[in-house]
């Protein structure tokens, strides 16, 4: 087959340029489309099939934690800046997500964690859970169970409205008794965490008659097993979810950051009740998840927080799972 000749003569190039100029004259700027910018983000939910169930991740909005150097402890400033730079992350503000899972098993609609509610402790970008649920076509009245990984403000803060009504009026609530007892007790919560105490009391005490305390290893709802993961709080819990032969682990606050608490997992986090215990728990649980190749849903990782963890030298690496836009 004879090769194609892509060479152009000077005359052809000049002729093409002239034609292009004539075309431009035929389409003056006044005729070009001037579509207005939309100015609105995409809906804040992500839905996917999980075994025999349907999973929907809804967001309570981004949580700007602030200066990572004051929140993540044990690394030198140079080490931290290098880790962040290597992963194209900012050096001055660690911005976390809030990825709440809603699992529809066919029999129950289960919400894992409830976000910040109306509390604006970390700025105006939180408190979007109910709107995200509305965008996803989920009515809060249809939630049968609210499962709380722990009683921090960004996990239990959305149970109650400011007027004292329940956001999820037909739900049973599930939490570890250790966390409930600690975060609603004035004598146990440090003074620096007074807003955490007040938020837990506001959201948990009105639901005391609806609370069920799960135990470590217990399958307290069909296909939902509690796994104690203490340190971040005294009763912090992660959840192994099973459906149709599939497994996924909702890891709550086992690790807040996909780099700073993963590459060197003994790095400590300023909001941990027991930072050393939290670090040891993190290593233990991430090792289990990596060895068994179990997918994770991380509450604070970049949206929507679904992926895998793998061993990486003395630490771990997070691999986000590609979003699937077909069910």
C-alpha positions in Angstrom: 0.0 0.0 0.0 1.4 3.4 -1.0 2.2 5.8 1.9 0.2 8.9 2.3 1.9 12.3 1.7 1.1 14.7 4.5 3.4 17.5 3.2 1.7 20.8 2.5 2.9 23.5 0.1 3.4 27.1 1.2 0.5 28.1 -1.1 -1.8 25.5 0.5 -0.9 26.8 4.0 -1.6 30.4 3.0 -4.9 29.4 1.4 -5.9 27.5 4.5 -5.1 30.4 6.7 -7.1 32.7 4.5 -10.1 30.4 4.7 -9.8 30.3 8.4 -9.8 34.1 8.6 -12.9 34.2 6.4 -14.7 31.7 8.6 -13.9 33.9 11.7 -15.4 36.9 9.9 -18.5 34.9 9.3 -18.8 34.3 13.1 -18.3 37.6 14.9 -18.0 37.6 18.7 -21.6 38.9 18.9 -22.8 35.5 17.5 -20.8 33.3 19.9 -22.7 31.5 22.6 -22.4 33.1 26.0 -23.8 30.4 28.3 -23.9 31.6 32.0 -21.8 29.6 34.5 -23.9 27.2 36.5 -22.4 28.1 39.9 -23.7 25.0 41.6 -21.8 21.8 42.4 -22.9 18.3 41.4 -25.3 16.5 43.8 -23.4 15.3 46.9 -24.1 11.6 46.8 -22.7 8.5 45.2 -24.7 5.2 44.8 -23.4 1.7 44.0 -24.4 -1.9 44.2 -22.9 -3.8 47.1 -23.7 -7.6 47.1 -27.5 -7.8 47.5 -27.7 -4.3 49.0 -27.6 -0.8 47.7 -25.1 1.6 49.1 -25.3 5.4 49.0 -22.6 7.6 50.3 -23.9 11.0 51.3 -21.8 13.9 52.5 -22.1 16.3 55.4 -19.6 18.6 53.6 -15.9 19.2 53.8 -14.3 19.7 57.2 -11.3 22.1 57.1 -9.3 20.8 60.0 -6.6 23.6 59.8 -2.9 23.5 60.1 -1.7 19.9 59.8 1.4 20.6 61.8 -0.7 21.2 64.9 -3.1 18.3 64.3 -0.8 15.5 63.3 2.0 14.8 65.8 5.3 12.9 65.7 6.6 14.0 62.3 9.2 16.7 61.8 7.9 19.7 59.8 10.2 18.7 57.0 8.9 15.1 57.0 5.2 16.3 57.0 5.8 18.9 54.2 7.5 16.3 52.1 4.7 13.8 52.5 2.1 16.4 51.6 4.1 17.8 48.7 4.7 14.3 47.3 0.9 13.8 47.2 0.1 17.2 45.9 -1.7 18.3 49.1 -1.6 21.7 50.7 0.8 22.4 53.5 -1.4 24.8 55.5 -4.9 23.2 55.7 -5.8 19.6 56.1 -9.3 19.4 54.5 -11.2 16.2 55.4 -14.4 14.8 54.0 -17.4 13.5 55.8 -18.6 10.4 54.0 -21.7 8.9 55.6 -22.9 5.5 54.4 -26.5 4.7 53.9 -27.1 1.0 53.3 -30.3 -0.3 51.9 -30.5 -4.1 52.7 -34.0 -4.5 51.3 -35.3 -4.9 54.8 -33.7 -1.9 56.5 -32.3 1.5 55.7 -29.2 2.0 57.8 -27.3 5.3 58.2 -23.7 5.2 59.5 -22.8 8.5 61.3 -24.7 11.7 61.1 -22.2 14.6 60.6 -21.9 17.9 62.4 -25.6 19.0 62.4 -25.8 22.8 62.9 -22.5 23.1 64.7 -20.0 25.2 62.7 -16.9 24.4 64.8 -14.8 23.9 61.6 -16.5 26.5 59.4 -19.5 26.9 57.2 -19.0 23.9 54.8 -20.4 21.2 57.2 -24.0 20.4 58.0 -25.0 19.2 54.5 -26.2 15.7 55.4 -29.9 16.2 55.2 -29.6 18.1 51.9 -27.4 15.4 50.5 -30.0 12.8 51.5 -32.7 14.8 49.8 -30.6 15.0 46.6 -30.2 11.2 46.8 -33.9 10.7 47.1 -33.8 9.4 50.7 -36.2 10.6 53.3 -34.8 10.8 56.8 -38.1 9.4 58.1 -37.3 6.2 56.3 -34.0 5.6 58.2 -34.6 2.5 60.4 -31.2 2.4 62.1 -28.5 5.0 62.9 -25.1 3.4 63.6 -22.5 5.6 65.3 -18.8 4.8 65.1 -18.2 7.1 68.1 -19.6 10.1 69.8 -17.5 12.9 68.4 -19.2 16.1 67.1 -18.8 15.2 63.4 -20.3 11.8 63.8 -23.2 12.2 66.3 -23.9 15.9 65.7 -26.7 15.4 63.2 -29.1 13.2 65.2 -31.2 16.1 66.6 -32.4 19.4 65.3 -31.9 22.6 67.3 -35.6 22.7 68.2 -35.3 19.3 69.9 -36.9 17.2 67.2 -35.3 14.1 65.8 -33.9 14.2 62.3 -34.5 10.4 62.0 -37.7 10.0 64.0 -38.2 6.3 63.2 -34.7 5.1 63.8 -33.1 2.9 66.5 -29.7 4.1 67.5 -26.6 1.9 67.9 -23.3 2.9 69.7 -20.7 1.4 72.1 -21.7 1.9 75.7 -18.1 3.0 76.5 -18.4 6.0 74.2 -21.9 6.9 75.4 -20.9 6.8 79.0 -17.7 8.8 78.4 -18.9 11.6 76.2 -22.1 12.4 78.1 -20.3 12.5 81.5 -19.2 16.0 82.7 -16.5 14.4 85.0 -14.8 12.4 82.2 -14.6 14.8 79.2 -11.6 17.2 79.3 -12.4 20.9 79.5 -10.8 21.4 76.1 -13.5 19.2 74.7 -16.5 20.9 76.3 -18.2 21.4 72.9 -17.9 17.7 72.3 -19.6 17.0 75.6 -22.4 19.4 74.9 -22.9 18.0 71.4 -23.0 14.4 72.6 -25.5 15.3 75.4 -27.7 17.2 72.9 -27.8 14.4 70.4 -27.6 11.2 72.5 -29.5 11.8 75.7 -32.9 12.5 74.0 -32.5 9.1 72.3 -31.5 7.2 75.4 -34.6 5.0 75.2 -33.8 4.2 71.6 -30.1 3.4 72.1 -28.8 -0.2 71.7 -25.2 -0.9 72.8 -23.3 -3.3 70.6 -20.4 -5.4 71.8 -17.1 -6.2 70.1 -17.6 -8.9 67.5 -21.4 -8.8 67.7 -23.5 -8.9 64.5 -26.0 -6.5 65.9 -27.8 -6.0 62.7 -28.0 -8.6 59.9 -24.7 -8.4 58.0 -23.3 -5.7 60.3 -20.5 -6.7 62.7 -19.0 -4.4 65.3 -15.2 -4.4 65.7 -13.8 -2.5 68.6 -11.0 -0.1 67.5 -10.3 2.0 70.6 -7.9 4.9 71.0 -9.4 7.7 68.9 -12.2 7.4 71.5 -12.6 4.9 74.3 -15.3 3.0 72.4 -14.5 3.9 68.8 -15.8 1.1 66.5 -15.5 0.1 62.9 -18.0 -2.1 61.1 -17.6 -5.1 58.8 -20.5 -5.2 56.4 -21.4 -8.3 54.5 -24.0 -8.8 51.7 -24.3 -11.3 48.9 -20.8 -12.7 49.4 -19.2 -9.3 49.4 -17.4 -7.6 52.3 -16.6 -3.9 53.0 -15.4 -2.2 56.2 -16.7 1.2 57.3 -13.6 2.4 59.2 -14.9 5.6 60.8 -12.0 7.5 62.2 -9.5 4.6 62.2 -7.4 7.0 60.1 -8.3 10.6 59.3 -5.8 11.3 56.6 -4.9 9.1 53.6 -1.2 10.1 53.8 -0.2 11.5 57.2 -1.6 8.6 59.2 -0.9 6.0 56.6 2.7 6.3 55.4 3.9 6.4 59.1 0.9 5.0 60.9 2.4 5.6 64.4 1.9 9.3 63.8 -0.5 10.7 66.3 -3.6 12.7 65.9 -4.4 15.7 68.2 -8.1 14.7 68.7 -7.4 11.1 69.9 -8.4 10.3 73.4 -5.4 8.0 73.7 -3.1 8.7 70.7 -0.7 5.8 71.4 -3.5 3.3 71.6 -5.1 4.8 68.5 -1.8 4.3 66.6 -1.5 0.7 67.6 -5.1 0.0 66.8 -4.6 1.7 63.4 -1.7 -0.6 62.5 -3.5 -3.7 63.7 -6.7 -3.0 61.8 -5.1 -1.7 58.6 -2.9 -4.8 58.5 -6.0 -7.0 58.7 -7.7 -5.1 56.0 -4.7 -5.1 53.7 -3.9 -8.8 54.2 -7.5 -9.7 53.4 -7.9 -7.2 50.6 -11.1 -5.9 52.1 -12.5 -2.7 50.6 -12.9 0.2 53.0 -15.2 3.2 53.3 -13.2 5.9 55.1 -15.3 8.7 56.6 -12.7 11.4 56.2 -10.9 10.5 53.0 -11.4 12.3 49.7 -15.0 11.9 48.3 -16.5 9.3 48.2 -13.9 7.5 50.4 -14.2 4.0 48.9 -11.0 2.1 48.2 -8.4 -0.3 49.4 -5.4 -0.2 51.8 -2.2 -2.0 51.1 1.1 -2.5 53.0 3.8 -0.1 51.8 7.1 -0.7 53.6 6.5 0.1 57.3 3.3 1.8 56.6 0.3 1.7 54.3 -1.0 3.2 51.1 -4.6 4.0 50.1 -5.9 3.2 46.6 -9.2 5.0 45.8 -11.6 2.8 43.9 -12.8 4.2 40.6 -16.4 5.5 40.8 -18.9 3.4 38.9 -21.7 5.4 37.3 -23.7 2.4 36.3 -25.7 0.3 38.8 
